[in-house]
Amino acid sequence: MLRFRRMQSLQKFAAVHGSIHNHFNQERHLSSRPTFKERRTAALAEWRQLCAA
């Protein structure tokens, strides 16, 4: 947090990071490898679609 000179910059970063982290966080230790790969692929495809719009 010391890298941010203004509180507004920190808040913007936290808001963006939170939404991206929640989208891709798959709780890897709770699922099998094939399930994890399917979910990760689906999340990445959805992210690419959102960014293209």
N, CA, C and O atoms as a GROMACS GRO file, in nm:
protein
  212
    1MET      N    1   0.081  -0.118   0.000
    1MET     CA    2   0.000   0.000   0.000
    1MET      C    3   0.086   0.126   0.000
    1MET      O    4   0.038   0.235  -0.030
    2LEU      N    5   0.212   0.111   0.033
    2LEU     CA    6   0.300   0.227   0.035
    2LEU      C    7   0.335   0.275  -0.105
    2LEU      O    8   0.383   0.388  -0.121
    3ARG      N    9   0.312   0.194  -0.206
    3ARG     CA   10   0.344   0.233  -0.343
    3ARG      C   11   0.244   0.334  -0.400
    3ARG      O   12   0.275   0.404  -0.496
    4PHE      N   13   0.126   0.340  -0.342
    4PHE     CA   14   0.023   0.430  -0.391
    4PHE      C   15   0.037   0.565  -0.323
    4PHE      O   16   0.035   0.576  -0.201
    5ARG      N   17   0.052   0.668  -0.404
    5ARG     CA   18   0.070   0.802  -0.349
    5ARG      C   19  -0.061   0.864  -0.305
    5ARG      O   20  -0.064   0.944  -0.212
    6ARG      N   21  -0.168   0.827  -0.371
    6ARG     CA   22  -0.299   0.882  -0.336
    6ARG      C   23  -0.395   0.770  -0.300
    6ARG      O   24  -0.389   0.660  -0.356
    7MET      N   25  -0.482   0.798  -0.207
    7MET     CA   26  -0.581   0.700  -0.164
    7MET      C   27  -0.674   0.663  -0.279
    7MET      O   28  -0.718   0.549  -0.288
    8GLN      N   29  -0.703   0.758  -0.367
    8GLN     CA   30  -0.791   0.732  -0.482
    8GLN      C   31  -0.731   0.626  -0.574
    8GLN      O   32  -0.804   0.541  -0.625
    9SER      N   33  -0.601   0.630  -0.596
    9SER     CA   34  -0.534   0.529  -0.680
    9SER      C   35  -0.545   0.391  -0.617
    9SER      O   36  -0.570   0.292  -0.686
   10LEU      N   37  -0.526   0.384  -0.487
   10LEU     CA   38  -0.538   0.257  -0.416
   10LEU      C   39  -0.680   0.202  -0.426
   10LEU      O   40  -0.699   0.083  -0.447
   11GLN      N   41  -0.780   0.289  -0.412
   11GLN     CA   42  -0.919   0.244  -0.419
   11GLN      C   43  -0.955   0.194  -0.558
   11GLN      O   44  -1.026   0.094  -0.572
   12LYS      N   45  -0.906   0.261  -0.662
   12LYS     CA   46  -0.931   0.215  -0.799
   12LYS      C   47  -0.868   0.078  -0.822
   12LYS      O   48  -0.932  -0.012  -0.877
   13PHE      N   49  -0.743   0.062  -0.779
   13PHE     CA   50  -0.675  -0.065  -0.794
   13PHE      C   51  -0.748  -0.176  -0.720
   13PHE      O   52  -0.767  -0.285  -0.774
   14ALA      N   53  -0.788  -0.150  -0.598
   14ALA     CA   54  -0.856  -0.252  -0.518
   14ALA      C   55  -0.988  -0.293  -0.580
   14ALA      O   56  -1.024  -0.411  -0.577
   15ALA      N   57  -1.061  -0.198  -0.637
   15ALA     CA   58  -1.190  -0.229  -0.698
   15ALA      C   59  -1.171  -0.318  -0.822
   15ALA      O   60  -1.243  -0.416  -0.839
   16VAL      N   61  -1.075  -0.284  -0.906
   16VAL     CA   62  -1.050  -0.363  -1.027
   16VAL      C   63  -0.992  -0.499  -0.990
   16VAL      O   64  -1.036  -0.601  -1.044
   17HIS      N   65  -0.895  -0.502  -0.900
   17HIS     CA   66  -0.833  -0.628  -0.861
   17HIS      C   67  -0.935  -0.722  -0.798
   17HIS      O   68  -0.933  -0.842  -0.824
   18GLY      N   69  -1.025  -0.669  -0.717
   18GLY     CA   70  -1.126  -0.753  -0.652
   18GLY      C   71  -1.218  -0.820  -0.753
   18GLY      O   72  -1.248  -0.939  -0.739
   19SER      N   73  -1.262  -0.746  -0.853
   19SER     CA   74  -1.353  -0.805  -0.951
   19SER      C   75  -1.283  -0.910  -1.037
   19SER      O   76  -1.342  -1.013  -1.069
   20ILE      N   77  -1.159  -0.885  -1.074
   20ILE     CA   78  -1.085  -0.981  -1.155
   20ILE      C   79  -1.050  -1.105  -1.071
   20ILE      O   80  -1.064  -1.218  -1.117
   21HIS      N   81  -1.004  -1.083  -0.950
   21HIS     CA   82  -0.967  -1.196  -0.863
   21HIS      C   83  -1.088  -1.286  -0.836
   21HIS      O   84  -1.076  -1.408  -0.840
   22ASN      N   85  -1.202  -1.226  -0.808
   22ASN     CA   86  -1.322  -1.306  -0.782
   22ASN      C   87  -1.365  -1.385  -0.905
   22ASN      O   88  -1.421  -1.494  -0.892
   23HIS      N   89  -1.339  -1.331  -1.023
   23HIS     CA   90  -1.378  -1.400  -1.147
   23HIS      C   91  -1.292  -1.523  -1.171
   23HIS      O   92  -1.342  -1.626  -1.218
   24PHE      N   93  -1.164  -1.514  -1.140
   24PHE     CA   94  -1.072  -1.622  -1.172
   24PHE      C   95  -1.038  -1.712  -1.052
   24PHE      O   96  -0.975  -1.816  -1.072
   25ASN      N   97  -1.076  -1.676  -0.932
   25ASN     CA   98  -1.045  -1.758  -0.816
   25ASN      C   99  -1.131  -1.884  -0.819
   25ASN      O  100  -1.253  -1.877  -0.806
   26GLN      N  101  -1.067  -1.998  -0.835
   26GLN     CA  102  -1.138  -2.125  -0.853
   26GLN      C  103  -1.128  -2.217  -0.733
   26GLN      O  104  -1.180  -2.328  -0.737
   27GLU      N  105  -1.062  -2.176  -0.625
   27GLU     CA  106  -1.043  -2.263  -0.509
   27GLU      C  107  -0.985  -2.397  -0.555
   27GLU      O  108  -1.048  -2.502  -0.538
   28ARG      N  109  -0.868  -2.394  -0.610
   28ARG     CA  110  -0.803  -2.508  -0.674
   28ARG      C  111  -0.800  -2.632  -0.585
   28ARG      O  112  -0.818  -2.744  -0.634
   29HIS      N  113  -0.778  -2.615  -0.458
   29HIS     CA  114  -0.763  -2.731  -0.369
   29HIS      C  115  -0.896  -2.804  -0.346
   29HIS      O  116  -0.895  -2.913  -0.288
   30LEU      N  117  -1.009  -2.747  -0.389
   30LEU     CA  118  -1.138  -2.810  -0.366
   30LEU      C  119  -1.190  -2.891  -0.484
   30LEU      O  120  -1.294  -2.955  -0.474
   31SER      N  121  -1.119  -2.889  -0.596
   31SER     CA  122  -1.168  -2.959  -0.715
   31SER      C  123  -1.058  -3.040  -0.782
   31SER      O  124  -0.940  -3.021  -0.754
   32SER      N  125  -1.099  -3.131  -0.869
   32SER     CA  126  -1.002  -3.214  -0.941
   32SER      C  127  -0.940  -3.133  -1.055
   32SER      O  128  -0.991  -3.028  -1.092
   33ARG      N  129  -0.831  -3.182  -1.108
   33ARG     CA  130  -0.760  -3.113  -1.215
   33ARG      C  131  -0.846  -3.091  -1.339
   33ARG      O  132  -0.849  -2.978  -1.390
   34PRO      N  133  -0.917  -3.192  -1.391
   34PRO     CA  134  -1.000  -3.169  -1.510
   34PRO      C  135  -1.111  -3.065  -1.488
   34PRO      O  136  -1.138  -2.983  -1.575
   35THR      N  137  -1.173  -3.070  -1.371
   35THR     CA  138  -1.277  -2.971  -1.339
   35THR      C  139  -1.217  -2.832  -1.331
   35THR      O  140  -1.275  -2.736  -1.382
   36PHE      N  141  -1.101  -2.820  -1.267
   36PHE     CA  142  -1.034  -2.691  -1.257
   36PHE      C  143  -1.001  -2.635  -1.395
   36PHE      O  144  -1.023  -2.516  -1.420
   37LYS      N  145  -0.949  -2.719  -1.484
   37LYS     CA  146  -0.914  -2.674  -1.618
   37LYS      C  147  -1.036  -2.628  -1.697
   37LYS      O  148  -1.030  -2.529  -1.770
   38GLU      N  149  -1.148  -2.700  -1.683
   38GLU     CA  150  -1.271  -2.660  -1.751
   38GLU      C  151  -1.322  -2.525  -1.702
   38GLU      O  152  -1.359  -2.439  -1.781
   39ARG      N  153  -1.322  -2.508  -1.571
   39ARG     CA  154  -1.369  -2.381  -1.512
   39ARG      C  155  -1.277  -2.266  -1.550
   39ARG      O  156  -1.324  -2.156  -1.580
   40ARG      N  157  -1.146  -2.291  -1.549
   40ARG     CA  158  -1.051  -2.186  -1.585
   40ARG      C  159  -1.067  -2.145  -1.731
   40ARG      O  160  -1.062  -2.027  -1.763
   41THR      N  161  -1.086  -2.242  -1.819
   41THR     CA  162  -1.107  -2.214  -1.961
   41THR      C  163  -1.235  -2.135  -1.982
   41THR      O  164  -1.237  -2.040  -2.061
   42ALA      N  165  -1.341  -2.172  -1.913
   42ALA     CA  166  -1.467  -2.099  -1.924
   42ALA      C  167  -1.453  -1.956  -1.874
   42ALA      O  168  -1.506  -1.863  -1.935
   43ALA      N  169  -1.384  -1.937  -1.762
   43ALA     CA  170  -1.364  -1.803  -1.707
   43ALA      C  171  -1.281  -1.717  -1.802
   43ALA      O  172  -1.310  -1.599  -1.821
   44LEU      N  173  -1.179  -1.774  -1.861
   44LEU     CA  174  -1.095  -1.700  -1.954
   44LEU      C  175  -1.172  -1.662  -2.080
   44LEU      O  176  -1.156  -1.551  -2.130
   45ALA      N  177  -1.254  -1.752  -2.130
   45ALA     CA  178  -1.335  -1.722  -2.248
   45ALA      C  179  -1.435  -1.610  -2.218
   45ALA      O  180  -1.455  -1.521  -2.301
   46GLU      N  181  -1.496  -1.616  -2.101
   46GLU     CA  182  -1.590  -1.510  -2.063
   46GLU      C  183  -1.518  -1.376  -2.047
   46GLU      O  184  -1.570  -1.272  -2.087
   47TRP      N  185  -1.398  -1.379  -1.989
   47TRP     CA  186  -1.321  -1.257  -1.971
   47TRP      C  187  -1.284  -1.196  -2.107
   47TRP      O  188  -1.295  -1.074  -2.126
   48ARG      N  189  -1.241  -1.280  -2.200
   48ARG     CA  190  -1.206  -1.230  -2.334
   48ARG      C  191  -1.326  -1.170  -2.404
   48ARG      O  192  -1.314  -1.070  -2.475
   49GLN      N  193  -1.443  -1.232  -2.386
   49GLN     CA  194  -1.565  -1.180  -2.445
   49GLN      C  195  -1.603  -1.044  -2.385
   49GLN      O  196  -1.647  -0.954  -2.457
   50LEU      N  197  -1.585  -1.030  -2.255
   50LEU     CA  198  -1.614  -0.902  -2.190
   50LEU      C  199  -1.519  -0.793  -2.235
   50LEU      O  200  -1.560  -0.678  -2.253
   51CYS      N  201  -1.392  -0.828  -2.253
   51CYS     CA  202  -1.292  -0.729  -2.295
   51CYS      C  203  -1.311  -0.688  -2.441
   51CYS      O  204  -1.277  -0.576  -2.478
   52ALA      N  205  -1.363  -0.777  -2.522
   52ALA     CA  206  -1.382  -0.747  -2.664
   52ALA      C  207  -1.499  -0.653  -2.686
   52ALA      O  208  -1.504  -0.584  -2.788
   53ALA      N  209  -1.593  -0.649  -2.594
   53ALA     CA  210  -1.713  -0.566  -2.610
   53ALA      C  211  -1.684  -0.421  -2.589
   53ALA      O  212  -1.774  -0.338  -2.600
   0.00000   0.00000   0.00000
